[in-house]
């Protein structure tokens, strides 16, 4: 494992421990995201499953879910919280090292993970593993770009604080949580909206792109049936 992946694994092991103590990130977009998936799926792959909060939603409409994460601590929590789901298989792995059978998944999901990975080989791996007619769902962080984005951020910050206050009674996350995420996020690079559009033109032509308020985007792409 190269040093960058080792650092990511260590970061998320640390984040998993503070998540276990204080609770995880909010699920602001989970209801929207799950609505984009087919009602019934045979096999689903989730890349970067974290503690499995979205995995468990997928499992309610899929026969089998293969959920992969680089962090052993994240997978430990995911397994602990998924004891009632016999159709989920959790694996600790770098997805790039997995030998995925071609056209073996009806749906592939990646939440807040693609920006950690080399785009071209990982997208090629996803597309090869997705069966014809299958759905690829990518949800990730979005970089601000220009005046309009800065204005959106000016709205998003207080809106995020109010949402957290309603959910947790806090305007800010606990200090340990903020420090763990800040340490991980230092130096990270995200796509701008134009970058997302370029990615889709090159790899996912015809994809539906949605931009969200809290610095996120979603890409939904269906592989043409042969």
Steps between C-alpha positions, in 0.01 A plus 500: 500500500642838404545777756199705390259207540661411832437856620138487386451170683652642819285814470180301468595261776530810719172642372330165569605517865359850553189396306455210741519744791306800368297377203561520129450757224144594423302321232376815325491347153430135575127521430567668166779257408308184582211627287734499198566126524283228346231368734632146463863407430673165479857597594623842615855620562566791737848651488600685816217379724625652827285390794239355264221751557421519128588134447213400724258709294624328184458159664128561543454496122785272384548127518873529569726795587880492486625795707869595488702740713869557555461555876487195727343711775222620268427142396499392864231757580307414183489133595395580856213716378386259227441180694143479372606511133607159374519626142796736561862390461751751638859489376808694612683577178628754254240462226773524238631163621167323472450262209145596402328278246395684185134602484430351843317789676160652431603811691828652617505775763784728609432761770771756589769262376586565136714804584735269692562278199662530155204594283574326171587148624229495767225620268613245242484232769148610598373508144647158426332351809161659428260288300311641198202699622665543840521827694814678619447749785784734600456752781799706605633829627506804277759778493384863495586682179428868446275764650175307468643206690626728776151647530355149523750421776393813688149353507610141562707560814218643716250255351729212595538635854122532544448147370757363745339694785162345424643147474752500784442811712845629395596774258835328445620143508702396808859620492646150461281440196594833343870435557485150351324620187720810469814288521366273229380784278825695508632513144213310341400601147142483372350547156327823410165479327675555166736217591204272570353590161831423327522167681152406382559609141812285486393191696125516564330664200136579559531489879264702715692748718344655810664771707409527870521782750739346751802473269397175337412372154329186375551321169249237384591297192338198340705260290343440162354155455668300225 
